Amino acid sequence: MPEELSPLIAATAQWLTGAYPASGGALANVLCEMQARQAVTVAAWLRYPTPMDAALVGMAGPGGSGRLDWITGADGVQGGDPDSSAWRSWVDEVVASWAACLLTDRELAGRAVAAVVAGEHVTGAPAEFRRLVTPDENDRRAAALLRHPDLVGPVAALHRAQLRDRLEQGPAQAA
């Protein structure tokens, strides 16, 4: 079932790292991408907690990056080739907002990881979310923009209350 969310997770993580890129070379890019991917994965699993939820978003589509692009000032800068930005249609605004919340609030990230580990997405060995929950100095440096509360604040604020409500519901409740 997690593979059903793969396009959404990949596109939303790509959007986050494009909007808040790493600085410092190839290793920093990889570390930043890993943190974005972990945050987006947790957010997507919280947003779509059941196989039915994942299947429905796969059929209907998540909505795209339009509003996020507008908020961050990136609207209209994608270029003229629609094929080069087709991935943007798989960006989920709520998941991006929740991921931004998780990247900037360690306590919220810990609660979110605990909720998804107790949910239906994690089967077998527990998933690894260390870079999200307990980033080391290299992680923090690589994702300085991505983890900066003032910079990602407008995106995080979009759906922060909904994330907090979701975490209050507990792991067994659907979003």
C-alpha positions in Angstrom: 0.0 0.0 0.0 2.8 2.6 0.6 3.8 2.3 -3.0 0.4 3.8 -3.9 1.5 7.0 -2.3 4.9 7.0 -4.0 4.2 9.5 -6.8 2.6 11.9 -4.2 5.5 11.5 -1.8 8.2 12.0 -4.5 6.5 15.0 -6.0 5.8 16.7 -2.7 9.4 16.1 -1.5 10.7 17.4 -4.8 8.6 20.6 -4.4 9.8 21.1 -0.8 13.5 20.8 -1.8 12.9 23.0 -4.8 11.3 25.7 -2.7 13.8 25.4 0.2 17.0 24.0 -1.4 20.1 22.8 0.4 23.3 24.7 0.2 26.7 23.2 0.5 27.2 20.7 -2.3 26.1 17.2 -3.3 26.1 15.8 0.3 24.0 18.6 1.5 21.5 18.1 -1.3 21.2 14.4 -0.4 20.8 15.1 3.3 18.2 17.8 2.6 16.3 15.5 0.3 16.3 12.6 2.8 14.8 14.9 5.5 12.2 16.2 3.1 11.3 12.7 2.0 11.0 11.4 5.6 8.8 14.4 6.6 6.6 14.0 3.5 6.3 10.2 4.0 5.1 10.7 7.6 2.7 13.4 6.6 1.3 11.4 3.7 0.9 8.3 5.9 -1.0 10.5 8.4 -3.1 12.1 5.8 -4.0 8.8 4.0 -3.9 6.3 6.8 -5.8 3.4 5.1 -5.4 1.5 1.9 -8.8 3.0 0.8 -7.5 6.6 1.4 -4.3 5.9 -0.6 -6.3 4.4 -3.5 -8.7 7.3 -3.6 -6.0 9.9 -3.7 -4.3 7.8 -6.4 -7.5 7.9 -8.5 -8.5 11.5 -7.9 -5.0 13.1 -7.6 -3.8 15.3 -4.8 -4.4 18.7 -6.3 -1.1 20.1 -7.4 1.3 22.8 -6.3 -0.5 25.9 -7.5 -1.3 27.5 -4.2 2.0 26.5 -2.7 3.8 28.1 -5.7 1.8 31.3 -5.2 2.6 31.4 -1.5 6.3 31.0 -2.0 6.4 33.3 -5.0 7.3 30.5 -7.4 4.2 30.7 -9.5 4.9 31.4 -13.1 8.6 30.5 -12.9 8.3 26.9 -14.1 8.9 27.7 -17.7 6.9 27.2 -20.8 7.1 23.4 -21.3 4.2 21.8 -19.5 5.8 18.4 -19.6 8.7 19.5 -17.6 6.5 20.4 -14.7 3.8 17.7 -15.0 5.1 16.2 -11.7 3.7 19.3 -9.9 0.2 17.9 -10.4 1.1 15.2 -7.9 2.1 17.6 -5.1 -0.3 17.5 -2.2 -0.7 20.9 -0.5 -1.8 19.4 2.9 1.0 16.9 2.9 3.5 19.7 2.1 2.1 21.8 4.9 2.2 19.0 7.4 5.7 18.1 6.4 6.8 21.7 6.9 5.3 21.6 10.4 7.2 18.4 11.2 10.5 19.8 9.9 10.2 22.8 12.1 8.7 21.3 15.3 10.6 18.4 16.9 7.8 17.5 19.4 5.2 17.4 16.6 7.5 15.3 14.5 8.0 12.8 17.3 4.2 12.5 17.9 3.6 12.1 14.1 6.2 9.4 13.8 4.7 7.5 16.8 1.3 7.7 15.1 2.4 6.3 11.8 4.5 3.6 13.3 1.3 2.4 15.1 -0.7 2.7 11.9 -1.4 0.5 8.8 1.5 1.8 6.6 4.4 0.3 8.6 4.5 -3.5 8.4 7.4 -5.7 9.4 10.4 -3.7 10.5 9.7 -0.2 11.9 10.4 2.6 9.5 13.5 4.8 10.1 12.8 8.5 10.6 15.9 9.5 12.5 16.8 12.4 10.2 13.4 13.9 10.7 13.1 13.4 14.5 16.7 13.8 15.7 18.7 15.5 13.0 22.4 15.9 13.6 24.4 19.0 12.9 25.1 18.0 9.3 21.4 17.4 8.7 20.5 20.8 10.2 23.1 22.6 8.2 22.1 20.9 5.0 18.4 21.7 5.4 18.8 25.1 7.0 16.2 26.7 4.7 13.9 23.7 4.8 13.9 23.7 8.7 13.7 27.5 9.2 10.4 28.2 10.9 10.2 31.8 9.5 10.8 30.7 5.9 8.5 27.7 5.8 6.0 29.4 8.2 3.5 30.4 5.5 3.4 26.8 4.1 3.2 25.2 7.6 0.5 27.6 8.7 -1.9 26.5 5.9 -2.9 23.2 7.6 -1.1 23.1 11.0 -4.4 23.0 12.9 -5.6 20.1 10.8 -2.4 18.2 11.6 -2.8 18.8 15.3 -6.4 17.6 15.2 -5.3 14.5 13.3 -2.7 13.7 15.9 -5.2 14.1 18.7 -7.5 11.5 17.0 -4.9 8.8 17.4 -3.4 6.3 15.0 -6.6 4.3 14.3 -8.7 7.2 13.0 -9.0 8.0 9.4 -8.2 11.6 8.2 
